Amino acid sequence: MRILISGGGVAGLTLAYWLHHHGFTPVVVERSPQGRVGGYGIDFFGTGYDIAERMGLVQRLERGRIPADSVTFVDADGRVRARLKRTLVENVVRGPSLPVMHGTLEKALAGTISGLVEIRHEQTITEVRQAGDGVAVTFADGREEGFDLLIGADGVHSVTRRLVFGPERDYARHLGYHLACYPLPDDHDLGPTRIHYTRRGRQVVVYRTDRPGEMIALFLFKAQDEGGVPRAARLARLRDEFAGMGWITQRLLDGAPADEPVFMDTMTQIVMPGWHQGRVALVGDACGCMTLVSAQGVSMAMGGAFLLAEALGRHRGDHRAAFAAYERRMLPEVTRRQRNARAVARTLIPSTRLGTSTQHLVMRLLARKAFAPVLRRRFGAGSILAVGEA
Ligand SMILES: Cc1cc2nc3c(=O)[nH]c(=O)nc-3n(C[C@H](O)[C@H](O)[C@H](O)COP(=O)(O)OP(=O)(O)OC[C@H]3O[C@@H](n4cnc5c(N)ncnc54)[C@H](O)[C@@H]3O)c2cc1C
């Protein structure tokens, strides 16, 4: 059975591995060129960690661990206002956590299918037609090809979703923020901690990457949904939004790379009532984007991919039964985490000085071990693989 996967990110690559494992023939089309690296840091635990273990990837990922033993909150003068140790995360998720760069994870996942699964880079689908026993797609270069199934793993702005399920606006839920990030040289002697600085609806976050001497600057700011900001306008927009912020903000803005586009997007969840239609299904951010606030997007992308492949294997390619089983198992888990993430987003970046001081106080309280069960209930971050079979 030939299965086309649109998107070779975390969900697409994990799905390709497990489909191949269950005896299917996946083909991946990925829009970006080969060898994309870096991106941003992700916290990796629970379901994602479980699946990485099953794929034999943990040791390799450990080698790319970002040096981050804590999260520190500072004020405009760089004075520490609160600090949460990484062990808190491990207490909350009741298991290991592993901060890595998104690109490091993708590279490790790609390594597991190298030579086994065909990946076509710089390619995308432009049309999808479903007929009784297959799916015909047209690619951007005009070629047409038939497959048994099509899985959209092409992220929050999924083309598969648009072509088969309808426009993004039907499913997008804007959480009231924009985010942007880029790498730059670490001239600030950051140390092994992720540092947050908040002022009136804006937040700057910095941390070291897995490359010596490199760091990421991440910017979050409150904004209405105004769609994507054109690449050429992003840096100017950031400089405008963050003008007058204290701490090292101005130096971070001055240090933006001239030769690399700044990543910028709205903070948008994708909320859908169903994830499959005929011979087409969605996985990962394409159907259930939770945003970085949940810190579980990678886990749910890998968990969804694993369970979808497993359901197809168990139902011997009967896509109706398999898609229904996958959705029954995954959709409530994603819905719950999306709800939690929306609750967190409401207080993520205070708009007043008092709000920021209160947030620091709350962080100091949360640092106490006794609060781990409260956080556990709030985030629901345990592995979904421990919950039973589909
Ligand atoms: C700044 C930031 C920080 C985050 N931090 C965390 C965190 O700490 N923990 C966590 O779990 N999650 C985090 N997330 C979320 C996490 O990155 C996503 O949930 C996860 O990557 C989803 O995986 P995916 O494969 O579904 O989508 P993506 O990773 O977005 O992959 C989609 C892939 O599809 C490709 N693609 C897109 N369109 C097309 C097309 N038309 N044709 C072909 N290919 C296409 C893209 O190039 C990409 O390779 C963060 C996200 C951001 C932006």
The ligand as an ORCA input file, in Angstrom:
! r2SCAN-3c Opt
* xyz 0 1
  C       8.924     28.788     18.765
  C       8.273     27.456     18.984
  C       8.572     26.740     20.139
  C       7.971     25.490     20.365
  N       8.291     24.806     21.501
  C       7.786     23.579     21.697
  C       8.150     22.798     22.853
  O       8.908     23.229     23.717
  N       7.639     21.540     22.959
  C       6.806     21.021     22.012
  O       6.398     19.864     22.145
  N       6.426     21.735     20.939
  C       6.891     23.000     20.753
  N       6.511     23.711     19.661
  C       5.520     23.148     18.736
  C       6.128     22.090     17.823
  O       7.248     22.626     17.139
  C       5.080     21.609     16.827
  O       3.897     21.256     17.504
  C       5.593     20.397     16.046
  O       6.761     20.742     15.334
  C       4.520     19.880     15.102
  O       5.075     18.961     14.205
  P       4.466     18.782     12.748
  O       5.340     17.807     12.067
  O       3.008     18.530     12.859
  O       4.595     20.207     12.089
  P       5.956     20.979     11.639
  O       7.048     20.701     12.617
  O       5.530     22.371     11.410
  O       6.315     20.259     10.284
  C       5.571     20.459      9.109
  C       6.450     20.130      7.939
  O       5.684     20.248      6.740
  C       6.405     20.995      5.794
  N       5.443     21.642      4.920
  C       4.645     22.699      5.184
  N       3.877     22.984      4.133
  C       4.193     22.090      3.180
  C       3.743     21.870      1.865
  N       2.819     22.672      1.308
  N       4.266     20.840      1.164
  C       5.237     20.041      1.713
  N       5.699     20.211      2.946
  C       5.192     21.224      3.674
  C       7.234     21.983      6.613
  O       8.358     22.456      5.884
  C       7.630     21.102      7.792
  O       8.792     20.366      7.539
  C       7.066     24.966     19.416
  C       6.765     25.690     18.262
  C       7.356     26.923     18.049
  C       7.031     27.683     16.776
*
